Amino acid sequence: MVNPELLAQKLGKSQKTGMPLIVKLGVDPTAPDIHLGHTVVMEKLRQFQDLGHVVVFLIGDMTGRIGDPTDRAATRKQLSKDEVDQFARTYIEQANHILKTERMQVRYNSEWFQFLQLPDMIQLLSHITLARILERDDFHSRFEDHAPIHLHELLYPLMQGYDSVALRADVELGGTDQRFNIMTARQIQEDYGMEPEVGIFMPLLEGTDGVRKMSKSQGNHIGITEPARDMFGKVMSIPDGLIARWAHLLFGMDFAQWQKRVEHENPRDVKADLALRIVERFWDREHAERAAEEFSRTFSQRGIPSEMPVVRLDRDPWEVSAIELVAFLPGVASRQEARRFLQQGAVVLNDERLSMDQTVRVVSGDWIRVGRRRYYRFEE
């Protein structure tokens, strides 16, 4: 946290005057789903709501078209306005699973950026130096490696900082990777004659791979609206070393107590307890218990799920190469990805593991597994 004494002063003043604090969380809708990593910060935002403060869920529909360069080794692909608008609608809908809608203001930073003129942008740019921008680890690394840094990317921290000016934010929440952006916002607020906001930085949740932070682009995420069965299975795939940390960050559970459980109980049972809690949090107890039973039947007893996505056959039977069959499945992005699954021995058709050069005969009622968790049933 930046300056906890300042936060205490702001809270004390709010209590004395009856004026709630303006607490900001900015999100760039650069992907269609909120995942568990986002919820670590959003649960803290919920606590401010419970204390009666004004929570602003800021949709960066303008900054999102640039894309946060944090932790990026290359320039992000610029999104179209339609893509950002579509993702923003999904973000707001999914945020309602965590935040109280009646105590949340949804704002868009296009509200002010679309009206800024060139003189306004020149004034904004004057509040930071190129040397300061290049202090960022990501920009510094790219500069040292002679990797391209485009000028529009340099605008990002300034625009995020101006968001705090426009909202007159008292507090801003973010992950620890947002330190540079939030510190820049504090500086810009001071330059505009405001008392700087307090930055509260939440730990980053590692993804299912146990190494990198949870990210949709890394493929190690768990979306909060994923099917209960998929959510449960993904939690069960995390390394044992993450169990206590996830319990602490997602539920505020005592880290030492959960770590002790991992060390003295069967880690699989402790992980199943965590998976049950996570699914129940975003679905309900019935869905969570059903997902647990399904997982046990599928993976512990080597059975197959009673329900699975249906893939329609254009013809029955279908004589097809293994690579074409796998590439045909929903969620398999390309023939190259299908080839990789087959090379890894990760494709099973009706209990038979498929190989690269194989031709198969598929009929209605057959089932196929790709990877550890994805099952499909074929129907005409």
N, C-alpha and C positions, 0 to 999 in steps of 0.2 A: 504494500500500500504506500502511496505517496503522501507523506505528511499526515499521520494519524491525528496529530493535534489539531490540524485544520479541519478534519472531518468532525472531531469532537466539538469544535467551535461552531461549525455549521449546524450540527444536530442540536446543540444547546440553543442557538439562536432560533432555530425552527420551532423548538418546543416553547420557547419564551414568547415568540410572536404569533404562533399558530399558523405560520406560513410553511407549507410543505416544501421539501427540497425537490429540485428537478433532477431526476436520476436518468441518465442516458445510456442506452445500449444501441450501438450502431451495427447493423448487419448489411452486408452487400449480397443481394440475391444473385449469386453467380452459379448456383446449382439449385435443383428443384426441391431438396429435402433438408430439414433440420435433423441432425443426428445427435447421439448421446453426448458427444463432445461439446455441442452448443449448450446443452442443458446445465452444465456445471455453472456457467455464468448466469443463465436464465433463472436458476433456482435462487441465486443470490439476489437477483432483481425482484423475485417474488417476495423475498423477505422485506425489501424496502416497501413493496406494496402493502404488506401486512402491517407495517408501521405507519401507513397513511401518507406516504410520500408520492409525488407525481412521477410515474414511470413513463418514459418516452421510448417506445420501440421505434427506432429510426431506420427506415428503409433507405439504404443508399442507392437510389435508382440512378443517380448521376455518378457517384463514385464507383458504383458497380459496373458501369460501362468502361471504366478504366481497369478496375480489378486491383485489389490490395497487393502490392509487390512484396509484402512481407514473406520471407523464407522462399522467395522465388529465384531460381537460377536463370530464368529467362522471362521475357515479356509475356504477360497473359494475353490470350486471344481476346480481342474486344468483342463484347456481346452487343447484339442489336437491342433497340428499345423494346421491341416485342418480346424478346427473350427475357430481359430483365423484368418487364411487367408481369410476365407469366410466372416467373420464379417468385416475385414479390407476393403475388396472391397466395401461393403455396406457403410461403414463410408465415404470413399473417394467420392463415388458417391453422397451421401446425403450432404456432406460438400459443394459441388458445388452449392447448393441452397442458400448458405449464403456467401461464400468466393469467391473472384475473382480468377479463376483458373490460369489466366496468371500471377498473382502476388503471387502465393502460391507454395512453395516447399513441396512436400510430401516425407518424409523420414521414414525409418524403423529402430528401434534401433537394429535389428539383424545385420545391416550393420557393427556395431562395436563389439557387444557382441559375435557374432559367432567366432571372431578371438582372443578374450581374452584367454590367457593361465592361468594356475593355479597361477603362480607368479603374474600376473596382478590382479587376483581376491583377492589374499592375500594382495596386496598393497591397493586395494580398501577397503577391510574390515578393514584395519588398521586406516582408517580415522574417525571411529566412535566407541563409546564404547557401551557395552550392556546397561549400565545405561542410556545413552542418548536415545537409542531405546525405552527402557521401560518407558520413559517419555510420550510417546504417550498415549493418553487417552484410545484408543482401546486396545493396548497391555497391558497397566497397569491394566485395568479392567479385562481382561482375566487372567492375572497373579494372581490378587487378588482372582479371582473366581476359580482358579485352572483349568481353561479351557486350552485346548491344544494350544500351540503356536509353529508352526513348523519352523525350521531353514530357510527354503526357503523364508518364509514370511519376515524375518528380512532383507533379501537382497533387498526388494522392494525399500525403500527410497534411498539406496545407488545406485541402478541401475538407478533410475530416476535422481538422482544427476549426475551420470556419463553421462547421456544423454546431460546435459547442458555443460559438459566438451567437449564432442565429437562435439557438434554443435557450441561451443563458443558463447552461447546464451547471449544476452545483457538484455533481458526482458523475463520473463515467466509469462503466465497467468494461472489462475486456480480459482476454487471456494474457499470459505473461509475454506472448509474442507481440502484443500491441503497445509495449512500453514506449517505443519511439513515437508512435502516432499520438498517444495520449499526452506525452510530455510536450510534443509540439502544440497540441491543442491548448495546454496550459499557458504556453508562451504567447500564443496568438490572442487568447483571451486577455492577458495582461496588456498586450499592445493595443487592444481595443478598449482599454480602460475598465476591465472587469476583474473581479476577484477570481483567481484561477480555480478551476474545478479540482476535485480530489479524484485521483485515479485509483481504482481498486482492481488489482490484477489477480485473476483466478488461475490456478494450475491448469496446465493442458492435459487433457485425458489422452493417454496412449490408445492407439487403435487396436484392433483385434490381432495385429501382428506382434504387438508388445514392444515395438521399437519406435515407430514414427507416431506423431500426433494424429489423432483420428481425422480423417479427411476423405471426402468422397472421391477426390482425384487420385488418392492413393489406394482406393479400393479396400480400405481397412475400417470402414464405418459401419454403424448400425443405425438405420433411420428410425425415428420414433413412431412412424406409421407403418413400418414393415409388418407383414403377417406375424402373428404371435409365434408360430412354429419356427419361422426363419430367425426371428429375434432370439428366441431361446437357444437355437442351435449355434448361432454366432457367439453368444456369450459363452457357451460351453467350449468354444474353440480357443478362447484366450489362454495365454500362458498362466500357469498357477501363480507366478510371481506378481500378477496384476490383480488378483482377487481382492486382497485387502485394500489396495489403492482405489479400485473401482468402487468398493463398498463405501469407502470414506468420501470420495469426491462426488459420487452420485446420490448418496443417502445421508451423508454426515455421520456414518457409523464410526465407532472407535477403531482406528487403524490397528493398534496393538492387539486388541481383542480378536479381530478377524485374522490377523497374522498368526496368532496363537492357534486359532481353529485350523488354519491351513497346515500348521506344523504338527498338530496332534490328532487331527481327524483325517479321513480320506479327502484329499483336495477336490476330488470329483464331486463329492456330496456337498462340500462347502460351495463350490462353483454352481451347483444346481440350485442351492438356496438363493444365491445371488441372482441367477437367471430367472428364477421364479419371481423374485421381488421386482426385477426390471420389467418383465412382461406384465405383471399385475399393475405396475405404475402407469403403463400406457394403454393397457387393455382392461382387464379385470381378473379377478381370482379364477373364474371359470376357464377363461382362455389360457391363463398361465398354467393351471393344472393339466389341462388338455394337452398343451404344448410339451409339458414335462413327460406325460405319459407317452406321447408320440415319439419324443426323443428317445426315451428308454426302449420302446419297442423297436425303433428303427436302428439305433446304434448299439444299444447294449445287448439286445436279443437278436440282432442281425435280421430283423424283419424289414418290411417296407411300409411307407406311410399308407394309411387308409384313404387319405385324400391327397391329391397332387394336381398341379396344373395340367390341363388337357391340351394336347397338340393335335390338331385336326389333320387327318390324312386326306390328300387329294385322290389317292387311289389305294385300294386294299386288295391284295398285298402290295407292298412297295419294295422293289428291289433297288438298293441304293448303296453307294460307297459309304464307309464309316465316316469319312471326313465330311461328306455332303450332308449326312444325317445329323451330325453334331452341329454343323454350321446352320442347319435349318431350325434349330431349337431357339425359343425365346431367351434372350439374355446372353447368347453367344454372339459376340460382336462381329466376328469375321472367320473366314476359313483358316487364317493364321492362328486365331485363338483355338479353333477346333482342333487344329493340328497339334497344338501344344498340349491340350487335354489328352489326346490320344497317345502322344509320345510319353506322357507321364503315367499312362495306364490308369487314368482317372475316369474312364467311361465304361459303364456296365449296362448291358442290355439283357434283361431277363436273366440275371445272375451270370452272364457271360461277359468277361472283360474283352473289350474290342481293341483291335490293333489297327495301325495306320493303313495297311494295304488290304483291309478286309472289305468284302461286300456282304451286306446283311439283307435279310428279308423281314420286313416289319409289317405286322398285322394289327388290326384294332384290338385293344386290350393289352398290348405289350407295354412294358414300362422301361424307362431308361434313367440311369443316374449319371450326372456329370459332376465331378469333384466329390466332396464329402457330403453335401447337403441337398443338392438340387435334383429333385426327382420330377419326371414328367410321365404322363400316361398318354398313349396314342389312341385316338378314336376316329372313326370314319366320319 
